Amino acid sequence: MNKKRILHIIDHLGLGGAQALLVDLVTLIDPTQWQCEVAVMHGRGFFAEALEKEGITVHSLSPTLWPPRYVPAFVRLQRDFDLLHFHLPGSNNIAKPLAALVGEQPRLCHDHSSPHLHYRGFFSVMLEAMMHRFSSHTIAVSQEIKDFLVRYEALSSQEVTVMLNGINTQRFRPFSQEEEQEARAFFSLPKSGLIIGTAARLAPEKNQKLFLEAAAQAIQEGLLATFVIAGSGPEEKNLKALVNKLGISERVCFLGQIEERVLLYRAFDLFALTSDYEGLPVALLEAMASGIPVVSTDLKAIHDVLEGGLHGTLLPCHAKEKFAQAFLQCGSPLQKEKAMTARKKVETDFSSLNLALKVEALYWKLLS
């Protein structure tokens, strides 16, 4: 039987949950039935190298965002594939309608975005609603996102399938003290003492400002810990200025974009997520799979993952004092107990292998 060729199209391959999920997905899908390749609309990004190490072909459609050389490049490339799988807004709003105009393959939209009207914006929602007319089907990474698409973007329930994000639980796993020391040495972090970290794009909706303000309060109340921020983005300059303003520069470390995500969590004693908006954050699942305690803002999809606080600490958005108290309790028996159940939760409900099997089944359905 000839393999079916699948092209995954994504805006960029820099740091991001959608990119991390894509790497796991294309490397776990059955290679005897499917030949997966990835097209990045502009540039490459460090996830391109990770994909190529796994034997996945990566096509960079344009060296830069402007001029849009990705348009003719995509038109030429797409004709060689049996099914097209689109990730993130750029690929869905530009490449997908192009594919509908020039080809006849099934077109699968993968919606990773936060299901909040304020975050997406009215005009973006209107545009997405129009672009969904060019989708054969849509994957939503949470039930909340599916509900949003049905309510605001005029999709029917039958046009959307919920597939929760998956994590490779063999790579992201509980670790030994020796592995912790190796990870800290790799990132040049203190060998001893508590390390509280977060990982996300440095953008307003991720609200790392709250992370730093809570860190400053915890330090003021006597916490001896190092606070780590992994990621890059438009808020980096502002966040570094805030660190200086708060007077905690000696206790905060910015790591920038990191490829070694497995090692990152091994360096942490606590993972914190302070976002105002999220879909289903891959970083949170990776931390849970790694067996470290998590504390997060109480957003709907995260509330469901943590089962109301059974597997981690849930706090209101912008609750600086409560985040500071959670930091002060870092290493407590209760946090460690929740971390153990969190690992089991990910193994049961958020396996990337199970996700790959579900995606394969959907591919066959669309191709039939």
Contacts in CASP RR format, 6 or more apart in sequence:
PFRMAT RR
TARGET T0000
AUTHOR 0000-0000-0000
METHOD contacts of the structure
MODEL  1
MNKKRILHIIDHLGLGGAQALLVDLVTLIDPTQWQCEVAVMHGRGFFAEA
LEKEGITVHSLSPTLWPPRYVPAFVRLQRDFDLLHFHLPGSNNIAKPLAA
LVGEQPRLCHDHSSPHLHYRGFFSVMLEAMMHRFSSHTIAVSQEIKDFLV
RYEALSSQEVTVMLNGINTQRFRPFSQEEEQEARAFFSLPKSGLIIGTAA
RLAPEKNQKLFLEAAAQAIQEGLLATFVIAGSGPEEKNLKALVNKLGISE
RVCFLGQIEERVLLYRAFDLFALTSDYEGLPVALLEAMASGIPVVSTDLK
AIHDVLEGGLHGTLLPCHAKEKFAQAFLQCGSPLQKEKAMTARKKVETDF
SSLNLALKVEALYWKLLS
1 33 0 8 1.000
3 31 0 8 1.000
3 32 0 8 1.000
3 33 0 8 1.000
3 34 0 8 1.000
3 35 0 8 1.000
4 33 0 8 1.000
4 34 0 8 1.000
4 35 0 8 1.000
4 82 0 8 1.000
4 83 0 8 1.000
4 363 0 8 1.000
4 367 0 8 1.000
5 34 0 8 1.000
5 35 0 8 1.000
5 37 0 8 1.000
5 80 0 8 1.000
5 81 0 8 1.000
5 82 0 8 1.000
5 83 0 8 1.000
6 26 0 8 1.000
6 29 0 8 1.000
6 34 0 8 1.000
6 35 0 8 1.000
6 36 0 8 1.000
6 37 0 8 1.000
6 81 0 8 1.000
6 82 0 8 1.000
6 83 0 8 1.000
6 84 0 8 1.000
6 85 0 8 1.000
6 363 0 8 1.000
7 36 0 8 1.000
7 37 0 8 1.000
7 38 0 8 1.000
7 39 0 8 1.000
7 77 0 8 1.000
7 78 0 8 1.000
7 80 0 8 1.000
7 81 0 8 1.000
7 83 0 8 1.000
7 84 0 8 1.000
7 85 0 8 1.000
8 22 0 8 1.000
8 25 0 8 1.000
8 26 0 8 1.000
8 36 0 8 1.000
8 37 0 8 1.000
8 38 0 8 1.000
8 39 0 8 1.000
8 85 0 8 1.000
8 86 0 8 1.000
8 87 0 8 1.000
9 38 0 8 1.000
9 39 0 8 1.000
9 41 0 8 1.000
9 74 0 8 1.000
9 84 0 8 1.000
9 85 0 8 1.000
9 86 0 8 1.000
9 87 0 8 1.000
9 91 0 8 1.000
9 95 0 8 1.000
9 96 0 8 1.000
10 18 0 8 1.000
10 19 0 8 1.000
10 22 0 8 1.000
10 38 0 8 1.000
10 39 0 8 1.000
10 40 0 8 1.000
10 41 0 8 1.000
10 86 0 8 1.000
10 87 0 8 1.000
10 88 0 8 1.000
10 91 0 8 1.000
11 40 0 8 1.000
11 41 0 8 1.000
11 42 0 8 1.000
11 87 0 8 1.000
11 88 0 8 1.000
11 89 0 8 1.000
11 90 0 8 1.000
11 91 0 8 1.000
12 19 0 8 1.000
12 40 0 8 1.000
12 41 0 8 1.000
12 42 0 8 1.000
12 43 0 8 1.000
12 45 0 8 1.000
12 88 0 8 1.000
13 19 0 8 1.000
13 38 0 8 1.000
13 40 0 8 1.000
13 43 0 8 1.000
13 44 0 8 1.000
13 45 0 8 1.000
13 46 0 8 1.000
13 47 0 8 1.000
13 48 0 8 1.000
13 51 0 8 1.000
13 58 0 8 1.000
14 45 0 8 1.000
14 46 0 8 1.000
14 47 0 8 1.000
14 257 0 8 1.000
15 46 0 8 1.000
15 201 0 8 1.000
15 231 0 8 1.000
15 232 0 8 1.000
15 257 0 8 1.000
15 258 0 8 1.000
16 200 0 8 1.000
16 201 0 8 1.000
16 282 0 8 1.000
17 112 0 8 1.000
17 165 0 8 1.000
17 281 0 8 1.000
17 282 0 8 1.000
17 283 0 8 1.000
18 87 0 8 1.000
18 88 0 8 1.000
18 110 0 8 1.000
18 112 0 8 1.000
18 282 0 8 1.000
19 47 0 8 1.000
20 47 0 8 1.000
20 261 0 8 1.000
20 282 0 8 1.000
20 283 0 8 1.000
20 286 0 8 1.000
21 112 0 8 1.000
21 165 0 8 1.000
21 166 0 8 1.000
21 282 0 8 1.000
21 352 0 8 1.000
21 355 0 8 1.000
22 38 0 8 1.000
22 47 0 8 1.000
22 87 0 8 1.000
23 47 0 8 1.000
23 50 0 8 1.000
23 51 0 8 1.000
23 54 0 8 1.000
24 166 0 8 1.000
24 167 0 8 1.000
24 168 0 8 1.000
24 352 0 8 1.000
24 355 0 8 1.000
24 356 0 8 1.000
25 352 0 8 1.000
25 355 0 8 1.000
25 356 0 8 1.000
25 359 0 8 1.000
26 36 0 8 1.000
26 38 0 8 1.000
26 51 0 8 1.000
26 54 0 8 1.000
26 56 0 8 1.000
27 51 0 8 1.000
27 54 0 8 1.000
27 56 0 8 1.000
28 168 0 8 1.000
28 352 0 8 1.000
28 353 0 8 1.000
28 355 0 8 1.000
28 356 0 8 1.000
29 36 0 8 1.000
29 356 0 8 1.000
29 359 0 8 1.000
29 360 0 8 1.000
30 356 0 8 1.000
30 360 0 8 1.000
33 360 0 8 1.000
34 360 0 8 1.000
34 363 0 8 1.000
36 56 0 8 1.000
37 56 0 8 1.000
37 57 0 8 1.000
37 58 0 8 1.000
37 59 0 8 1.000
37 81 0 8 1.000
38 48 0 8 1.000
38 51 0 8 1.000
38 56 0 8 1.000
38 57 0 8 1.000
38 58 0 8 1.000
38 59 0 8 1.000
39 58 0 8 1.000
39 59 0 8 1.000
39 61 0 8 1.000
39 74 0 8 1.000
39 77 0 8 1.000
39 95 0 8 1.000
40 48 0 8 1.000
40 58 0 8 1.000
40 59 0 8 1.000
40 60 0 8 1.000
40 61 0 8 1.000
41 61 0 8 1.000
41 62 0 8 1.000
41 65 0 8 1.000
41 70 0 8 1.000
41 74 0 8 1.000
41 90 0 8 1.000
41 91 0 8 1.000
41 94 0 8 1.000
41 95 0 8 1.000
42 60 0 8 1.000
42 61 0 8 1.000
42 62 0 8 1.000
42 63 0 8 1.000
42 64 0 8 1.000
42 65 0 8 1.000
42 70 0 8 1.000
43 60 0 8 1.000
43 62 0 8 1.000
43 63 0 8 1.000
43 64 0 8 1.000
44 58 0 8 1.000
44 60 0 8 1.000
46 257 0 8 1.000
46 259 0 8 1.000
48 58 0 8 1.000
48 60 0 8 1.000
49 259 0 8 1.000
50 259 0 8 1.000
51 58 0 8 1.000
52 58 0 8 1.000
59 73 0 8 1.000
59 77 0 8 1.000
61 69 0 8 1.000
61 70 0 8 1.000
61 73 0 8 1.000
61 74 0 8 1.000
61 77 0 8 1.000
62 68 0 8 1.000
62 69 0 8 1.000
62 70 0 8 1.000
62 73 0 8 1.000
63 69 0 8 1.000
68 94 0 8 1.000
70 94 0 8 1.000
70 95 0 8 1.000
71 94 0 8 1.000
71 98 0 8 1.000
74 95 0 8 1.000
74 98 0 8 1.000
74 99 0 8 1.000
75 98 0 8 1.000
75 102 0 8 1.000
78 84 0 8 1.000
78 95 0 8 1.000
78 98 0 8 1.000
78 99 0 8 1.000
78 102 0 8 1.000
78 103 0 8 1.000
78 105 0 8 1.000
79 102 0 8 1.000
79 103 0 8 1.000
81 105 0 8 1.000
82 105 0 8 1.000
82 367 0 8 1.000
83 105 0 8 1.000
83 106 0 8 1.000
83 107 0 8 1.000
83 108 0 8 1.000
83 363 0 8 1.000
83 366 0 8 1.000
83 367 0 8 1.000
84 95 0 8 1.000
84 96 0 8 1.000
84 99 0 8 1.000
84 105 0 8 1.000
84 106 0 8 1.000
84 107 0 8 1.000
84 108 0 8 1.000
85 108 0 8 1.000
85 110 0 8 1.000
86 92 0 8 1.000
86 95 0 8 1.000
86 96 0 8 1.000
86 107 0 8 1.000
86 108 0 8 1.000
86 109 0 8 1.000
86 110 0 8 1.000
86 135 0 8 1.000
87 110 0 8 1.000
87 112 0 8 1.000
88 112 0 8 1.000
89 113 0 8 1.000
89 124 0 8 1.000
89 128 0 8 1.000
92 109 0 8 1.000
92 128 0 8 1.000
92 131 0 8 1.000
92 135 0 8 1.000
93 127 0 8 1.000
93 128 0 8 1.000
93 131 0 8 1.000
96 107 0 8 1.000
96 109 0 8 1.000
96 131 0 8 1.000
96 134 0 8 1.000
96 135 0 8 1.000
97 131 0 8 1.000
97 134 0 8 1.000
99 105 0 8 1.000
99 107 0 8 1.000
99 134 0 8 1.000
100 107 0 8 1.000
100 134 0 8 1.000
106 136 0 8 1.000
106 137 0 8 1.000
106 366 0 8 1.000
106 367 0 8 1.000
107 134 0 8 1.000
107 135 0 8 1.000
107 136 0 8 1.000
108 135 0 8 1.000
108 136 0 8 1.000
108 137 0 8 1.000
108 138 0 8 1.000
108 139 0 8 1.000
108 362 0 8 1.000
108 363 0 8 1.000
108 366 0 8 1.000
109 132 0 8 1.000
109 135 0 8 1.000
109 137 0 8 1.000
109 138 0 8 1.000
109 139 0 8 1.000
110 138 0 8 1.000
110 139 0 8 1.000
110 141 0 8 1.000
111 138 0 8 1.000
111 139 0 8 1.000
111 140 0 8 1.000
111 141 0 8 1.000
111 145 0 8 1.000
111 149 0 8 1.000
112 141 0 8 1.000
112 279 0 8 1.000
112 280 0 8 1.000
113 119 0 8 1.000
113 120 0 8 1.000
113 145 0 8 1.000
113 279 0 8 1.000
114 120 0 8 1.000
114 205 0 8 1.000
114 277 0 8 1.000
114 278 0 8 1.000
114 279 0 8 1.000
115 142 0 8 1.000
115 144 0 8 1.000
115 145 0 8 1.000
115 147 0 8 1.000
115 148 0 8 1.000
115 149 0 8 1.000
115 279 0 8 1.000
115 300 0 8 1.000
115 301 0 8 1.000
116 148 0 8 1.000
116 277 0 8 1.000
117 125 0 8 1.000
117 148 0 8 1.000
117 152 0 8 1.000
118 277 0 8 1.000
119 205 0 8 1.000
119 276 0 8 1.000
119 277 0 8 1.000
120 128 0 8 1.000
125 152 0 8 1.000
125 153 0 8 1.000
128 153 0 8 1.000
129 152 0 8 1.000
129 153 0 8 1.000
129 154 0 8 1.000
132 138 0 8 1.000
132 149 0 8 1.000
132 153 0 8 1.000
132 154 0 8 1.000
132 155 0 8 1.000
132 159 0 8 1.000
135 159 0 8 1.000
136 366 0 8 1.000
137 159 0 8 1.000
137 160 0 8 1.000
137 161 0 8 1.000
137 362 0 8 1.000
137 366 0 8 1.000
138 149 0 8 1.000
138 155 0 8 1.000
138 159 0 8 1.000
138 160 0 8 1.000
138 161 0 8 1.000
139 160 0 8 1.000
139 161 0 8 1.000
139 162 0 8 1.000
139 163 0 8 1.000
139 359 0 8 1.000
139 362 0 8 1.000
140 146 0 8 1.000
140 149 0 8 1.000
140 160 0 8 1.000
140 161 0 8 1.000
140 162 0 8 1.000
140 163 0 8 1.000
141 162 0 8 1.000
141 163 0 8 1.000
141 164 0 8 1.000
141 165 0 8 1.000
141 279 0 8 1.000
141 280 0 8 1.000
141 301 0 8 1.000
142 162 0 8 1.000
142 164 0 8 1.000
142 279 0 8 1.000
142 280 0 8 1.000
142 300 0 8 1.000
142 301 0 8 1.000
142 304 0 8 1.000
143 162 0 8 1.000
143 301 0 8 1.000
143 304 0 8 1.000
144 279 0 8 1.000
144 300 0 8 1.000
144 301 0 8 1.000
144 304 0 8 1.000
145 162 0 8 1.000
145 279 0 8 1.000
145 280 0 8 1.000
145 301 0 8 1.000
146 157 0 8 1.000
146 160 0 8 1.000
146 162 0 8 1.000
149 155 0 8 1.000
149 160 0 8 1.000
150 156 0 8 1.000
150 157 0 8 1.000
150 160 0 8 1.000
161 362 0 8 1.000
163 355 0 8 1.000
163 358 0 8 1.000
163 359 0 8 1.000
163 362 0 8 1.000
164 280 0 8 1.000
164 349 0 8 1.000
164 350 0 8 1.000
164 355 0 8 1.000
165 280 0 8 1.000
165 282 0 8 1.000
165 285 0 8 1.000
165 350 0 8 1.000
165 355 0 8 1.000
166 282 0 8 1.000
166 285 0 8 1.000
166 350 0 8 1.000
166 351 0 8 1.000
166 352 0 8 1.000
166 354 0 8 1.000
166 355 0 8 1.000
167 282 0 8 1.000
167 285 0 8 1.000
167 286 0 8 1.000
167 288 0 8 1.000
167 289 0 8 1.000
167 346 0 8 1.000
167 350 0 8 1.000
167 351 0 8 1.000
167 352 0 8 1.000
168 352 0 8 1.000
168 353 0 8 1.000
169 289 0 8 1.000
169 346 0 8 1.000
169 347 0 8 1.000
169 351 0 8 1.000
169 352 0 8 1.000
171 262 0 8 1.000
172 261 0 8 1.000
172 262 0 8 1.000
172 265 0 8 1.000
172 286 0 8 1.000
172 289 0 8 1.000
172 290 0 8 1.000
173 289 0 8 1.000
173 290 0 8 1.000
173 291 0 8 1.000
174 290 0 8 1.000
174 291 0 8 1.000
174 343 0 8 1.000
175 183 0 8 1.000
175 266 0 8 1.000
175 290 0 8 1.000
175 291 0 8 1.000
179 266 0 8 1.000
180 266 0 8 1.000
180 267 0 8 1.000
181 191 0 8 1.000
182 263 0 8 1.000
182 266 0 8 1.000
183 263 0 8 1.000
183 264 0 8 1.000
183 266 0 8 1.000
183 267 0 8 1.000
184 190 0 8 1.000
184 191 0 8 1.000
184 195 0 8 1.000
184 267 0 8 1.000
185 191 0 8 1.000
186 260 0 8 1.000
186 263 0 8 1.000
186 267 0 8 1.000
187 228 0 8 1.000
187 253 0 8 1.000
187 255 0 8 1.000
187 258 0 8 1.000
187 263 0 8 1.000
187 264 0 8 1.000
187 267 0 8 1.000
189 195 0 8 1.000
189 226 0 8 1.000
189 228 0 8 1.000
189 253 0 8 1.000
189 267 0 8 1.000
190 226 0 8 1.000
193 224 0 8 1.000
193 225 0 8 1.000
193 226 0 8 1.000
193 269 0 8 1.000
194 223 0 8 1.000
194 224 0 8 1.000
194 225 0 8 1.000
194 226 0 8 1.000
194 269 0 8 1.000
194 270 0 8 1.000
194 330 0 8 1.000
194 331 0 8 1.000
195 225 0 8 1.000
195 226 0 8 1.000
195 227 0 8 1.000
195 228 0 8 1.000
195 267 0 8 1.000
195 268 0 8 1.000
195 269 0 8 1.000
195 270 0 8 1.000
196 215 0 8 1.000
196 225 0 8 1.000
196 226 0 8 1.000
196 227 0 8 1.000
196 228 0 8 1.000
196 268 0 8 1.000
196 269 0 8 1.000
196 270 0 8 1.000
196 271 0 8 1.000
196 272 0 8 1.000
196 327 0 8 1.000
196 330 0 8 1.000
197 211 0 8 1.000
197 227 0 8 1.000
197 228 0 8 1.000
197 229 0 8 1.000
197 230 0 8 1.000
197 268 0 8 1.000
197 270 0 8 1.000
197 271 0 8 1.000
197 272 0 8 1.000
198 208 0 8 1.000
198 211 0 8 1.000
198 228 0 8 1.000
198 229 0 8 1.000
198 230 0 8 1.000
198 271 0 8 1.000
198 272 0 8 1.000
198 273 0 8 1.000
198 274 0 8 1.000
199 229 0 8 1.000
199 230 0 8 1.000
199 231 0 8 1.000
199 258 0 8 1.000
199 261 0 8 1.000
199 264 0 8 1.000
199 271 0 8 1.000
199 283 0 8 1.000
200 206 0 8 1.000
200 208 0 8 1.000
200 230 0 8 1.000
200 231 0 8 1.000
200 273 0 8 1.000
200 275 0 8 1.000
200 281 0 8 1.000
200 283 0 8 1.000
201 231 0 8 1.000
201 232 0 8 1.000
201 233 0 8 1.000
202 208 0 8 1.000
202 229 0 8 1.000
202 231 0 8 1.000
202 232 0 8 1.000
202 233 0 8 1.000
202 234 0 8 1.000
202 235 0 8 1.000
202 236 0 8 1.000
202 239 0 8 1.000
203 233 0 8 1.000
203 234 0 8 1.000
203 235 0 8 1.000
204 234 0 8 1.000
204 235 0 8 1.000
204 276 0 8 1.000
205 275 0 8 1.000
205 276 0 8 1.000
205 277 0 8 1.000
206 235 0 8 1.000
206 274 0 8 1.000
206 275 0 8 1.000
206 276 0 8 1.000
207 274 0 8 1.000
207 275 0 8 1.000
207 276 0 8 1.000
207 297 0 8 1.000
207 317 0 8 1.000
207 318 0 8 1.000
208 229 0 8 1.000
208 235 0 8 1.000
208 239 0 8 1.000
208 274 0 8 1.000
209 235 0 8 1.000
209 238 0 8 1.000
209 239 0 8 1.000
209 242 0 8 1.000
210 274 0 8 1.000
210 318 0 8 1.000
210 320 0 8 1.000
210 323 0 8 1.000
211 227 0 8 1.000
211 229 0 8 1.000
211 272 0 8 1.000
211 274 0 8 1.000
211 323 0 8 1.000
212 227 0 8 1.000
212 229 0 8 1.000
212 239 0 8 1.000
212 242 0 8 1.000
212 243 0 8 1.000
212 246 0 8 1.000
212 248 0 8 1.000
212 252 0 8 1.000
213 242 0 8 1.000
213 246 0 8 1.000
213 320 0 8 1.000
214 272 0 8 1.000
214 274 0 8 1.000
214 320 0 8 1.000
214 321 0 8 1.000
214 323 0 8 1.000
214 324 0 8 1.000
214 326 0 8 1.000
214 327 0 8 1.000
215 225 0 8 1.000
215 227 0 8 1.000
215 246 0 8 1.000
215 248 0 8 1.000
215 251 0 8 1.000
215 252 0 8 1.000
215 324 0 8 1.000
215 327 0 8 1.000
216 246 0 8 1.000
216 247 0 8 1.000
216 248 0 8 1.000
217 320 0 8 1.000
217 321 0 8 1.000
217 324 0 8 1.000
218 225 0 8 1.000
218 324 0 8 1.000
218 325 0 8 1.000
218 327 0 8 1.000
218 328 0 8 1.000
219 225 0 8 1.000
219 248 0 8 1.000
219 251 0 8 1.000
221 324 0 8 1.000
221 328 0 8 1.000
222 328 0 8 1.000
223 327 0 8 1.000
223 328 0 8 1.000
223 330 0 8 1.000
225 251 0 8 1.000
225 269 0 8 1.000
225 327 0 8 1.000
225 330 0 8 1.000
226 251 0 8 1.000
226 252 0 8 1.000
226 253 0 8 1.000
227 248 0 8 1.000
227 251 0 8 1.000
227 252 0 8 1.000
227 253 0 8 1.000
228 252 0 8 1.000
228 253 0 8 1.000
228 255 0 8 1.000
228 267 0 8 1.000
228 268 0 8 1.000
229 239 0 8 1.000
229 252 0 8 1.000
229 253 0 8 1.000
229 254 0 8 1.000
229 255 0 8 1.000
229 256 0 8 1.000
230 255 0 8 1.000
230 256 0 8 1.000
230 257 0 8 1.000
230 258 0 8 1.000
230 264 0 8 1.000
231 254 0 8 1.000
231 255 0 8 1.000
231 256 0 8 1.000
231 257 0 8 1.000
231 258 0 8 1.000
232 256 0 8 1.000
232 257 0 8 1.000
236 254 0 8 1.000
236 256 0 8 1.000
239 254 0 8 1.000
240 254 0 8 1.000
243 249 0 8 1.000
243 252 0 8 1.000
255 264 0 8 1.000
258 264 0 8 1.000
261 286 0 8 1.000
262 290 0 8 1.000
265 271 0 8 1.000
265 286 0 8 1.000
265 287 0 8 1.000
265 290 0 8 1.000
265 291 0 8 1.000
265 292 0 8 1.000
266 290 0 8 1.000
268 287 0 8 1.000
268 292 0 8 1.000
269 292 0 8 1.000
269 293 0 8 1.000
269 330 0 8 1.000
269 331 0 8 1.000
270 292 0 8 1.000
270 293 0 8 1.000
270 294 0 8 1.000
270 295 0 8 1.000
270 326 0 8 1.000
270 327 0 8 1.000
270 330 0 8 1.000
270 331 0 8 1.000
270 335 0 8 1.000
271 283 0 8 1.000
271 284 0 8 1.000
271 287 0 8 1.000
271 292 0 8 1.000
271 293 0 8 1.000
271 294 0 8 1.000
271 295 0 8 1.000
272 294 0 8 1.000
272 295 0 8 1.000
272 296 0 8 1.000
272 323 0 8 1.000
272 326 0 8 1.000
272 327 0 8 1.000
273 281 0 8 1.000
273 283 0 8 1.000
273 284 0 8 1.000
273 294 0 8 1.000
273 295 0 8 1.000
273 296 0 8 1.000
273 297 0 8 1.000
273 302 0 8 1.000
274 296 0 8 1.000
274 297 0 8 1.000
274 323 0 8 1.000
275 281 0 8 1.000
275 296 0 8 1.000
275 297 0 8 1.000
275 299 0 8 1.000
276 297 0 8 1.000
276 317 0 8 1.000
276 318 0 8 1.000
277 299 0 8 1.000
278 297 0 8 1.000
278 299 0 8 1.000
278 301 0 8 1.000
278 302 0 8 1.000
279 299 0 8 1.000
279 301 0 8 1.000
280 301 0 8 1.000
280 302 0 8 1.000
280 305 0 8 1.000
281 302 0 8 1.000
284 294 0 8 1.000
284 296 0 8 1.000
284 302 0 8 1.000
284 305 0 8 1.000
285 305 0 8 1.000
285 346 0 8 1.000
285 350 0 8 1.000
287 294 0 8 1.000
288 294 0 8 1.000
288 305 0 8 1.000
288 311 0 8 1.000
288 339 0 8 1.000
288 342 0 8 1.000
288 343 0 8 1.000
288 345 0 8 1.000
288 346 0 8 1.000
289 343 0 8 1.000
289 346 0 8 1.000
289 347 0 8 1.000
289 350 0 8 1.000
290 343 0 8 1.000
291 339 0 8 1.000
291 340 0 8 1.000
291 342 0 8 1.000
291 343 0 8 1.000
292 339 0 8 1.000
293 312 0 8 1.000
293 313 0 8 1.000
293 330 0 8 1.000
293 331 0 8 1.000
293 335 0 8 1.000
293 336 0 8 1.000
293 338 0 8 1.000
293 339 0 8 1.000
293 342 0 8 1.000
294 306 0 8 1.000
294 311 0 8 1.000
294 312 0 8 1.000
294 313 0 8 1.000
294 338 0 8 1.000
294 339 0 8 1.000
294 342 0 8 1.000
295 312 0 8 1.000
295 313 0 8 1.000
295 314 0 8 1.000
295 315 0 8 1.000
295 323 0 8 1.000
295 326 0 8 1.000
295 327 0 8 1.000
296 302 0 8 1.000
296 306 0 8 1.000
296 312 0 8 1.000
296 313 0 8 1.000
296 314 0 8 1.000
296 315 0 8 1.000
297 314 0 8 1.000
297 315 0 8 1.000
297 316 0 8 1.000
297 317 0 8 1.000
298 314 0 8 1.000
298 315 0 8 1.000
298 316 0 8 1.000
298 317 0 8 1.000
299 317 0 8 1.000
302 314 0 8 1.000
303 309 0 8 1.000
303 314 0 8 1.000
305 311 0 8 1.000
305 345 0 8 1.000
305 350 0 8 1.000
306 312 0 8 1.000
306 314 0 8 1.000
306 342 0 8 1.000
307 345 0 8 1.000
308 314 0 8 1.000
309 338 0 8 1.000
310 338 0 8 1.000
310 341 0 8 1.000
311 338 0 8 1.000
311 339 0 8 1.000
311 341 0 8 1.000
311 342 0 8 1.000
311 345 0 8 1.000
312 335 0 8 1.000
312 338 0 8 1.000
312 339 0 8 1.000
312 342 0 8 1.000
313 326 0 8 1.000
313 335 0 8 1.000
313 338 0 8 1.000
315 322 0 8 1.000
315 323 0 8 1.000
315 326 0 8 1.000
316 322 0 8 1.000
329 335 0 8 1.000
END
